[in-house]
Amino acid sequence: MATQGGNLKSTSINGVKVYSISQRNLPTWLNPKKKRALRKDPHYQQRVELVQDLRFETATSRIKITPNEEYVIASGIYPPQVKVYELRELSMKFERHFDSEIIDFQILDDDYSKLAFLCADRSVCLHAKYGKHYTLRIPRMGRDIEYDCWSCDLFCAASSPDLYRINLEKNHFIIFLASEHRATSFHDNSKVHGLVACGGEDGAVECFDPRVESSVGRIDAVAPSGDTNHEVTALEFDGDGGFLMAVGSSGGKVLLYDLRSSNPMRIKDHLYGSPILDIKWHSSLNSEGRKLITTDSHIVRIWDPETGEGMTSIEPNGGAINDICIFSNSGLMLLALDGSHIPSYFIPSLGPAPKWIASLENLTEELEENAQTTVYDNFKFLTKEDLERLNMTKYIGTNHLRAYMHGFFVDYRLYQREKAKADPFEYEAYIEKRKQEKLEEQRASRITIAKKLPKVNRSLAASILEKETENERKDAEVVENKKGSKKNKGLGTDIFHDERFGGMFENKEYEIDETSQEYLALHPVAATTKQPSSLVEYFDPIAEEDEDQDQDFSSSDDDIKASKRSISSQSSRLLFTNRLYEVKDERHAEAFRNSVSLAEEDSLPIGERLASLGDVGPILALTGKK
């Protein structure tokens, strides 16, 4: 769940609040006049900026904190450079430029006075307070650099089986540590027992004792996770006991080992499939026990190494993660991203604010007083089965999917686009359905007036009303489709109030006799549809003599009724055949002459029909009814 309060964003996962303390990123090419105009912007005035100019032109590659926690050192591009920030002044102290990109660097002293940089041109640059001190080159392309404060040795892992050692006291190379790897990727040394562990491309971890200059143990660290052909991309010893070692693989899994066992104690999956970039052990007064902070290019996960339960996670949206640094015994961390901005995050549950910005806790509470909750409005939750059904498994491990619980959050626009590819006709059906729903809503909101039919020419008036309703429906569709219509609308209800035609619906002399020969001659279609109904109502067909002779006189009443139903169903075809009809009785003959229908009267019960005749006493006496 995410909340927005003032200009400060916060995220709550598992009840743990994570505050994003980042200023709005302004482009460097912005007009100075527009920058000055931002002083009147209330959101810009309420921005939170921990350290001024904490950014690079293109991207940040590495970021570290000095042991005395008074300086932050970050390297980035473009051009390749390093920046040193003084936290007491909350601003940048100086910057230095390099000839090639910085792969990694190590802080050799308590402050920025001694630094070692591993560059992309196979050079190792040593810097002092006054600037560059010395530069040397290693035989192969370097991948990682580590410093052993006990022996004053600088270890360099490269694309070779050897682990290069540079003794900074003697200022020259010493005997390399030969491993069984095809190439060493990352390594780490413990400050408790002094062992140096290096991981290779074959997924194995090998430990060395620098005093004997030989391997003391080797295990296949990645294999227990079920991944094959994956390499080790991160290593970290715990800082307290020294017996625990966390290993990160290129498959996005973290394995926790005890040095006394070859089997992992716990396996944690990041669910993104991208390599683990960094592992850190963190302890604080605010948290019970130590926490593991593991990072890949998409997410930072904070979890308990004892139980494996996740505490919280951070997913920045400013670019892929390159590095992370966290202040010791604190809940403040900085992220190096593939973007110009360096965001900072504060987690009160992980630890208090650092002493150089002790007011951060009160600041977050004040800016979050009027928080408004927003819950993933622009995201769609999909399980792995849903991804396979929509052919979206190719996005696993990219920035388009955010792993969460047993599935992933995906941008709703991407979900709609992939869904349209999987079922291209579903969108058209949805659009048509929405159009019909809107038309129905518009029709339901209209005020409908019950229109009474006139007493004369009721059938003509009914047809006019029906045509007018149909024309209104077509007009609504024309308005919806935004297309003009030149079709003649025909007669409408205005004719009822027109003085020229009003008498046609009031005077019985103008009533149309649909049974007359003149009407049938002008309307042959009406003759085939309306005349048979009057024949069936007033007349019975007379059977021919041949049919009477062949007919079985023992036919039952059911056969006679079935015959009448057959004659009724075929009445439209009997109109123009040479058939004879006889009137049913005198009552039907009188009704036929007066053009009155007896269908409604015949549907009444016999008691009501007799009551309508007037004096029915003698008839009721004959029938025995009271």
N, C-alpha and C positions, 0 to 999 in steps of 0.2 A: 504494500500500500504506500503510495506517495502522497506527500502533502506539500503545499506551497504556502509559505507565510512571508509576506513582504517580499523581499528579494532573496530569501533563503529557502532552499529546497531540503526536504528531509524524506527519508525512506524508512519504513518500519517493516522489518522481516523478523518473524518469530519474537515479536515484542521488543526488538533491539532497534533503537533509533540511530540512523546514520545521517549526519548533516553534511550537505555538499556546500562547502564554503568556497565559492568561486565567483569572481567578478565576470561581468559581461565582456566577452572578447571583442575588442575593437580592432578593425583593420589598420595596419600601419599607414596605408595610403589615404586614410580619411583626411578630408580637408580640415585644416586647423580651425577654420571658422565654425565648422560643424562640431568639432570637439569642444570648443568654448560654449557652444549652445547647449551641450549636454549638462552644463552646470544647473540648468533650470529643470532638467528632467528629474521627477521625484524618484523614479526607480534607479536612476544612475546615482543620485545622492545617497540612497540607502544601500548601495553596493557594499560588499564585504571584501576587502583586499588585505590579506594577511601580510604579504611581502610585495613591495612594488617591483614592477617589471619582471615578474616571475614567468617568463615566457621565452620562446625561441622563434625564429623566423619561420621554420618549416616543421621541425619535430624535435622531440627530446629523446635521447637514447639512454642515458644513465643519470641517476640522481642518488646522492648519498649525503649522510649527515656526519659531521666530524665527531669524534669521540667525546669532546667536551660540549657538544650540542649547542655551539655558538655560531656555527656556520653551516650552510647548505651549499653543496657543490653539485652542479648539473652540467652535463655535456649534451650537445645537440648539433643540429645542422639547420639551414645552410647559410653561411659557410661553416665548416667545422670549427667549433669553439667550445670553450668551457667558461662558465660563469660561477662566481663565488658570491653568495649572499650573506650579509651579516645580520643575524636575527635580532640583535639588540637595537639596531638601527632600522630594521624592517625594510631594508633596501639592498641593492646590489653594491658590492664593494669594488669588484673589478671583473674584467673579462679578458680572455686570451684566445687568440686564433691559432689554428693548426693547419699544416699542409695536407693532412688526410683525415678521414673520419675516425673518431674515437670509438673503439669497440668496447673497451672497459677501462676502468681506472681504480686505483686503490689509494687510500689515505694512509700515509706512513707515520704520521704524528698525531698529536691531539687536536691540532688545528690544520689550517691549509698550508702550513709552511713547507711540508714535504709531500709531494704527490708523484705517483707513477701512472703513466698513461700507456695503454696498449692500443696502437693505431692500426689502420687497415693496410698500411704499406710495410708491415712486418717490423715496425720500429717500436721501441720502448723508450718513451720520453720521461725523463726525471726533471721535475720542476721544484723550485724553491720559492721563497717569498718574492725574490727579485725577478723571477721569470724562469726561462729554460736553463737547466743546469747541465744536463748531459743526455745524449741520445745514442742508442745502440740498436742493433737489429738481430732478430732471432732467425734461425734457418728456415722455418716454415710459417705459414699464415697462422697468426695467433687467434685463439677463440676465447680464452679466459685468463685472468690474472689473479693471483692471490699472494698475500704477504704473511710470512711467518715471523712474528716479532721475537721469538726465542732465538732463532739462529740468524736473523737478519737476512733471510733468503727470500727472493722474489720468484715464485713459481709461475710458469707460463705454459698453459695447455694449448697445443696447436694441432694441425692436421697431420700428426705423426705419432708413432707409438711412444715417443719419448716425452717426458715431462721436463722442460727446460728449467734450470735453476741459475739464478743470478745472485751472487752474494754482494750485497750493497756495501758491506764493510770493506771487502777487498776489491770491489769494483771490477769483477770479472766473472765469467761463467765458471761453474763447478760441475762435477760429474752429474750427468742427467739421470733421472729415474726412468729405467726402461720398463714399460708395461707390456702386457700381452694384447692390448687393443690394436686394432687397425689404425685408429686415430682417437685421441683423447678429446672429449667434448668439454666437460666442466669438472672442477675439482674443488675441494674444501679441506681446510685443516682445522683440527680441534685445538682449542686453547687449554684443554684440560689434560689430555694425555699426549698431544703432539702428533698424532697420526695424520697422515695426508691421504685422502681418498680421492680417486679420480674415476670418472665414468667415461665409457667409450661408446663408439657407434654400434658395438655388438650387444649393447644392453647390459654389460657386466660392470661391476664396481670392484676396483682393486685398491687395497690399502697399503701404504708404505710407511716405514719408520725411517725418517731422514737420517738417523744416527747410523743405521746399518746399510742404508742405500739399497734396499732390496724389498721385494714384496712380502708382506706378512699374511696376506689372505686375499681371496678372490671369490666372488659369488655372482651368479646370474641374477641380477636384481630385478629385472623387468619381467622375466618369464612367469613368476607366480601370478601376475595380473591377467594372464591369458593372452597377452599381446606378443606377437612374434615379429622379428625384424624391426623392433623399435629400439631407439637409443636413449641413453641417459642424458637429460637436458638440464638437470638441477640437482644439487647436493647441499645438504646442510646438517652439521652436527648440532646437538643441543648444547646450550652454553652452561648448563648446571652440572649434570652428572657425567656427560660425555659418552654415555653408553648407547644413546639413541641416535639414529641417523635416518633422515627423511630423504627419499630418492624420488625425483620427478622424471617421468618418461615422456617421449615424444607423442604418445597416444593420449595424453591428458589425464594420466593417473598418478597418484602419489602413494608410495609404499613406505611404511614406517617399519624400520628394522631395529632390533636389538643386536649390538655387535657380537653378543654371545650366541646368537642363533642365526641360521641361514634362511629361516622362514620369516616372512613379514608378519608383524603383529597386527597391522591393519592396512587396508587398501581403500583409498578415497578416489572416486571418479569425478572429474569436473564436468563430464557429460558434453563437452564441446569437441573432443577429439583433437585439440590443438596442443602443442608442446607446453609443458610446464616451464615457465621462465624463471621463477624465483620462489624460494622457500625461506620463511623466517619463523623462528621461535620467539614468542612474545609472552611476557609475564607482567602483571600489573597488580596494584592493590585493589582495584575495582573488580577484577575478575578472579574467580576461584580456579587455581591451577594455571598451567601454561596453555597457551593457544598456539595453533599452527596457522600461519597466514601463507597460503599458497596462491600463486598467480599464474594465469596464462594470458594470452593476448586478448581475451574477452572479459574475464571476470576475476575478481579477487575474493577468495573464499576464506572465511575465518571459522575454524572448527576445533573441536576438542580432540586431542590425540588419544585420550584414554577411551572414549566411547565412540568417536567418529561422528558425533552429532554436530550439525552445522550451527554456528552461532548467528552469523549473518553473512551477507555477500554484497559486493559493490560491482556495478556494471556501468562504467562511464560511457557516455555517448559522444565523446569528443574525438574518438579514434582508437586504434588498437593499442593495447598496453605494452610498453617496452620494459619498464622497471618500476619498482616501488620502494619507498623508504618510509619507515615508521619511527617515531621518537620513542626511546626506551621508557618504559613505565608510563606510557601515555596512550591516549586514544586518537592522536592526530597523525595522519599519514599523507604523503604526497605521491602522486602518480606521474610517471613519465609516459606520455602518449605520442602516437603518430600524429600529433597536431601541435599547433604553436602554443597552446595554453597548457599550463601545469596545474591541474585541479588539486584541491586539498579536501580531505574528508575528516570529520571528527565523529568519533563513536564514544559517547560518555560511558557506556557499559564496559568498554575495553580498557579505559583508563582516563585519568583527569587530563586537563589541558597542560601543556608545557609551561614552565615558569616564565618564559619570555612573553607569553600571551595568556596569562592567568585569567584574564577577564573573558575568555572565549566562552566559557560555560554560561555566564550571565548573558552574554551577547546572543547566543543561540536561543535562550529562553525568551528574550525580549522580541526578537524578530519572528518568532514562531507563535506569538500569542494569537494572532488572527489567522490561523492556518485553515486552509480549505482542502478537503480530501478529494483526491482523484485516483481512480482505480483502473489503470490500464485501459483507458477508453479506446485507444487506437491500436490495441493488440488483440490477437485471437489466440486462444490456448489450443494447442494440437498435441495429441499423443503421437508416438512413433508410428502406430498403425495408420493414423490419419495422414502423416507425412508420406508413407508408402503409397497410400491410395491416391494422393494428389501428386505423386512423383516429385516430392520436395525433399527427398533424402540428400540431394546434392547440396543443400544449404546447411547441413549439419557441420558445425565447426566454423561457420562464417558469422559475420556480424548481423545477418538477417534473422538468426534464431537465438533466443535467450533461454537457456536451460532453466527449468523451474519444476521442482517436484518430479513427477513421473512423465513430464512432457516438455514442451517448449512454448514460449511466447513468440509469435510471429507478427510482423506488421500487417495490419488489416488490409492495406492496399495490395501488398504482395500476395496475401491469401486470396483476395478476390481475383487477382490476375491469374494465379495458378489454377484456381477453381474454374475459371472460364476456359483455360486450356484443356483441363480434364473433361469438362462437359460444356462444349461450346454453345449448345442450344438452350442451356438452362437460363442464361442471362436474358435471351429474347423472350422466353416464356415468363420470366419474372417481370420484365418490363410490360408485357401485355397484361399480366395480372394486375399490376399496379395501376395501369390505365383504367381497367375496368372498375377497380375499387374506387378510384377517384371519381369516375362518372357516377357510380352508384351513390357515393357520398353527396355529390352535387344534386342529384335527383332527390335524395331523401331530405335535403335541406330546403327544397322548394316548398312553397305554400300551394297546396293542391286544393282546388275548389270543386266540390261535387256538382257536376253539371247535370241538370234534369233534361230528359228528352221531351220534345213537344208531343202533343197528342196526335198530331197529323204528320204523316210521313216519318214515322219513328225510325224505320230502317234506313232511310236516307240520312237522317240526322245522326244516327249511330255510326254510319260509314264515314261521315264528315269528321266526327270527333275522333274516330280511330285513325284516319289519315293525318289529322292535325297532331295527334300524339306521336305518330311515327315521324313526322317532320321535325318535331321538337327533339326527338332522340337523335336524328341525323344532324341537326344543327349543333347539338352538344358535342358530337364526335368531330364535326368540322372545326369547332373552336379548339378542341383538345389537340387536333392535328395541325392547327394553324394553316388551314387551306381554305381558300374561297370556294363558294358554290354558286353556280349560275342556274341551277335547276329551278323550274317553276314550282312554287310551293302549292298551287292548287287552291281549292276552297277551304275556308276556315270557319270558325264559330262566329265571325263577324257577320256572316250572311243571315244569322238568326235575328239580328237587330237592324238589318238593312230594310228600309221602307219599301224598296222595290221588290224584295223577295220574302218579306215577313209573312205575307198572306199565305204563302205556300205551306207554312207550318202551322197555320191557324185555321184556315178555311178548309172544310172537308171537301169542297168542290175541287180543290187542287190536289187531292190525295191521289197518289200513284197506285193504280191497280196492276200489281205485278202478275196477275193471272189473266189479264186481257190479251187478246191476240196481237194488238198493236205493240204492247210492251214486249211480248215474247218474240215478235219479229225483229224489234230493234236490239234486244238483248238475248241472243240465242244461248249464251253461257248461263244466264240466269234461269232459262227454261230447263236446262239439264240439271241444275242444282236445287231449285226451289219447287218446281212443279211436282216432282215425284213425292215430296213430303205431303203436299195437299192431297194427292191421289190416295196415298196410304191412309190419311186421316179421315177423308170423307167417303171413299169408295173402296169396294172390294172387286178384284178382278174376277171375270167369269171364265171358268175353264172351258176349253173347246170340247166338242162332242167326242172326238177320238180319245181324248184324255179321259173323259168321263167313262167311256166304255172300258178302257183298260185299267181304270182305277179300282183298287180293291176296296169294296164298301165296308169291309171289316176293319178299316183303319181306326186306330185309336185316336183319342183327343190329342195325345202327344204328337202323333204324326201330323195332324192337322196344324198344330201350333208350329211345328218345325217347318211345315210348308209355308206358313204365313211369314216366318222369319226369313226364309229363303227368298220369298217374293219381295219383302221389304228391302233386303240387301241388294237386290238386282233391280230396284224400281227405276234407277236412272237409265238403265238400258231398255226398259219397257215403254218409255214415253213415245217413241216414234215407231213402235211395232204395232201391228194390226191386232190389238187386244180390245176386248169389250169390258166395260166397268159398270157396275151398278151401285147406286147409292146405298149406304148401310141402312138408313131409316129416315123417317120424315124429319127428325130432329137434326141429323147431319145435313140433310138437303137444305133446310132453312138456314143453318149456319153457313153453308157454302154460298147461298145466294146473298147473304149479308156480309160475307167475307169475315166471319168471326171464327176464331180458333176455339175448339172445345177441348184442347189438350189439358189446359189447366183445370177445367171443370171435371174432366174424366179422372184426373189424379186424386180428387177428393174422395173421402169415404162415402159410402152409399147413403148413410144417414144425413150427412150434410147436403148431399145432392137432392134428396127428397124434401128436406126442410126448405130448400130454396124454391121448390115448386109451389109452395103455399099450403093448401089444405091437404095434409097427408094423413089425416086420421083414419079414413077408410082403408087406406093402403096399409097402415101399420096394423089395423085390426085383422086384415087378411093374412098378414105375415106372422101374426101372433105376438107382436112386440108391444111393449107398453112404453 
